[in-house]
Amino acid sequence: MSRLRVQGFTLLEVMLVVLLMGLMAAAVTLSIGGGNQQQQLTREAQRFIAVTEAVTDEAVLSGQFVGIVIDKDAYHYVVYVNDKWQPLQRDNLLAEHTLPQGISTDLQVEGLPLDQEEEQDSLFDDDKPFNDDKKKDDKNPEPQIMLLPSGEMTGFELTFIASGGDKPYEQLVSGDNLGRLVMGSFDDAAQ
């Protein structure tokens, strides 16, 4: 009689392969490292785009002037009512959004860097409906980015920056005068 020889792997061989796969997965995870920060930046940029698009649609439907006030670590939406800028607080989505620890912003409006503290003149110095020669209101600062009832907006580039870890990560959000928003720059989106 002939004995049938059963072909297969021993338990020891299977466990050795699983151990090697686990070590390789751990090495890949450690080498990626900053992926979590980049994902967090992408989420923050996507949130900004989604909420801004919704607010732009609301500005068009309501016929109101809406703006975005950008700080280093937060941003919020304001509406022009009763001759002054007031926060939009209809729900939690529109309330001031503070960025997670370690993430900040850098804003360039129409190609020029803009710093809220250094801003001396109003965006509307020549428009009487918006400027009644009152002292600047620190509780309701003027927005750097305007969302107009026509669907247009102030052109800008907003960079979300994660400063923790070995190297800083950045995520750019661009808006043009036609009211379009993209991740990255419009030059990259056109290619």
ChimeraX attribute file (.defattr): number of C-alpha atoms within 10 A of each C-alpha:
attribute: neighborCount
match mode: 1-to-1
recipient: residues
	/A:1	3
	/A:2	4
	/A:3	5
	/A:4	6
	/A:5	6
	/A:6	6
	/A:7	6
	/A:8	7
	/A:9	8
	/A:10	8
	/A:11	8
	/A:12	8
	/A:13	11
	/A:14	10
	/A:15	11
	/A:16	11
	/A:17	11
	/A:18	11
	/A:19	12
	/A:20	11
	/A:21	12
	/A:22	12
	/A:23	12
	/A:24	12
	/A:25	12
	/A:26	11
	/A:27	11
	/A:28	11
	/A:29	12
	/A:30	11
	/A:31	10
	/A:32	9
	/A:33	12
	/A:34	17
	/A:35	13
	/A:36	10
	/A:37	20
	/A:38	17
	/A:39	13
	/A:40	16
	/A:41	24
	/A:42	18
	/A:43	13
	/A:44	18
	/A:45	20
	/A:46	16
	/A:47	13
	/A:48	17
	/A:49	19
	/A:50	13
	/A:51	14
	/A:52	19
	/A:53	17
	/A:54	11
	/A:55	20
	/A:56	26
	/A:57	18
	/A:58	17
	/A:59	21
	/A:60	17
	/A:61	12
	/A:62	10
	/A:63	13
	/A:64	17
	/A:65	19
	/A:66	26
	/A:67	28
	/A:68	21
	/A:69	19
	/A:70	23
	/A:71	18
	/A:72	16
	/A:73	17
	/A:74	15
	/A:75	18
	/A:76	20
	/A:77	26
	/A:78	26
	/A:79	21
	/A:80	17
	/A:81	12
	/A:82	8
	/A:83	10
	/A:84	18
	/A:85	21
	/A:86	18
	/A:87	21
	/A:88	20
	/A:89	14
	/A:90	8
	/A:91	7
	/A:92	9
	/A:93	13
	/A:94	18
	/A:95	15
	/A:96	17
	/A:97	16
	/A:98	14
	/A:99	17
	/A:100	13
	/A:101	10
	/A:102	13
	/A:103	22
	/A:104	19
	/A:105	19
	/A:106	18
	/A:107	24
	/A:108	17
	/A:109	18
	/A:110	15
	/A:111	10
	/A:112	10
	/A:113	11
	/A:114	16
	/A:115	15
	/A:116	15
	/A:117	7
	/A:118	7
	/A:119	11
	/A:120	8
	/A:121	8
	/A:122	15
	/A:123	15
	/A:124	11
	/A:125	12
	/A:126	9
	/A:127	10
	/A:128	9
	/A:129	10
	/A:130	16
	/A:131	15
	/A:132	11
	/A:133	8
	/A:134	7
	/A:135	7
	/A:136	13
	/A:137	10
	/A:138	7
	/A:139	9
	/A:140	13
	/A:141	17
	/A:142	25
	/A:143	22
	/A:144	21
	/A:145	22
	/A:146	23
	/A:147	28
	/A:148	20
	/A:149	18
	/A:150	16
	/A:151	18
	/A:152	18
	/A:153	21
	/A:154	18
	/A:155	19
	/A:156	23
	/A:157	25
	/A:158	21
	/A:159	21
	/A:160	24
	/A:161	21
	/A:162	22
	/A:163	15
	/A:164	13
	/A:165	11
	/A:166	8
	/A:167	9
	/A:168	14
	/A:169	19
	/A:170	20
	/A:171	21
	/A:172	19
	/A:173	22
	/A:174	20
	/A:175	24
	/A:176	18
	/A:177	16
	/A:178	12
	/A:179	19
	/A:180	16
	/A:181	22
	/A:182	17
	/A:183	19
	/A:184	18
	/A:185	17
	/A:186	16
	/A:187	7
	/A:188	9
	/A:189	9
	/A:190	6
	/A:191	5
